[in-house]
Structures are given as structure tokens and as C-alpha cells.
Amino acid sequence: MTELRTITMESEPMPLGHGRAVIFRLIDGQLEAEWKPRIPHGPWASRLLPAYRRARQEFLRRVALKTGLNMLVVEL
């Protein structure tokens, strides 16, 4: 059986709109997000949140398809 901590995957830059994109990485069971050109702050952050969540969901769907594992994210 595949273990999440042994999987390494990276997404392409996933466009979020307004000139922003995010790259997701799954390394040793940890999900990382790299924002391009940088992480948004203020009103832009809340406007991009729905697109960010869709992109994250798509990345996790790809991980689940590749590995056969169930994926869950808890937002704090």
C-alpha cells in the first residue's frame, strides 16, 4: 500500500485570476503552496480564495487518482 509520506508530486502553475497563480507540492505528506508572483494580502486574498480552493481540490484529486489514497484537507 502507498503511504502519503513517500509521495512527492508538484502541480503546474494553476491560474487563479488577476495575474496570480499557485503551484502545489506534496512532499513527505505535507502540502505546500507557492504563490506567483507572491501571496496576496488584503481584499485580493479573499477574492482569490474560491479559485485557490478549486485549484487545491484539483491537485488533491490528481494525487488521489495517482495513488489510490483518499485525501482530506482541514482549513484552519
Contacts in CASP RR format, 6 or more apart in sequence:
PFRMAT RR
TARGET T0000
AUTHOR 0000-0000-0000
METHOD contacts of the structure
MODEL  1
MTELRTITMESEPMPLGHGRAVIFRLIDGQLEAEWKPRIPHGPWASRLLP
AYRRARQEFLRRVALKTGLNMLVVEL
2 67 0 8 1.000
2 68 0 8 1.000
2 69 0 8 1.000
4 26 0 8 1.000
4 29 0 8 1.000
4 67 0 8 1.000
4 69 0 8 1.000
5 28 0 8 1.000
5 29 0 8 1.000
7 26 0 8 1.000
7 29 0 8 1.000
7 63 0 8 1.000
7 66 0 8 1.000
7 67 0 8 1.000
8 25 0 8 1.000
8 26 0 8 1.000
8 27 0 8 1.000
8 28 0 8 1.000
9 25 0 8 1.000
9 26 0 8 1.000
9 59 0 8 1.000
9 62 0 8 1.000
9 63 0 8 1.000
9 66 0 8 1.000
10 23 0 8 1.000
10 24 0 8 1.000
10 25 0 8 1.000
10 26 0 8 1.000
11 22 0 8 1.000
11 23 0 8 1.000
11 24 0 8 1.000
11 25 0 8 1.000
11 55 0 8 1.000
11 59 0 8 1.000
11 62 0 8 1.000
12 23 0 8 1.000
13 21 0 8 1.000
13 22 0 8 1.000
13 23 0 8 1.000
13 36 0 8 1.000
14 21 0 8 1.000
14 22 0 8 1.000
14 23 0 8 1.000
14 24 0 8 1.000
14 55 0 8 1.000
14 58 0 8 1.000
14 59 0 8 1.000
15 21 0 8 1.000
16 22 0 8 1.000
16 48 0 8 1.000
16 51 0 8 1.000
16 52 0 8 1.000
16 55 0 8 1.000
17 48 0 8 1.000
17 51 0 8 1.000
18 44 0 8 1.000
18 47 0 8 1.000
18 48 0 8 1.000
19 37 0 8 1.000
20 35 0 8 1.000
20 36 0 8 1.000
20 37 0 8 1.000
20 40 0 8 1.000
20 44 0 8 1.000
20 48 0 8 1.000
21 35 0 8 1.000
21 36 0 8 1.000
22 33 0 8 1.000
22 34 0 8 1.000
22 35 0 8 1.000
22 36 0 8 1.000
22 52 0 8 1.000
22 55 0 8 1.000
22 56 0 8 1.000
23 33 0 8 1.000
23 34 0 8 1.000
23 36 0 8 1.000
24 31 0 8 1.000
24 32 0 8 1.000
24 33 0 8 1.000
24 34 0 8 1.000
24 55 0 8 1.000
24 56 0 8 1.000
24 59 0 8 1.000
25 31 0 8 1.000
25 32 0 8 1.000
25 33 0 8 1.000
25 34 0 8 1.000
26 32 0 8 1.000
26 59 0 8 1.000
26 63 0 8 1.000
31 56 0 8 1.000
31 60 0 8 1.000
31 73 0 8 1.000
33 52 0 8 1.000
33 56 0 8 1.000
39 45 0 8 1.000
40 48 0 8 1.000
56 73 0 8 1.000
60 71 0 8 1.000
60 73 0 8 1.000
61 71 0 8 1.000
63 69 0 8 1.000
63 71 0 8 1.000
64 70 0 8 1.000
64 71 0 8 1.000
END
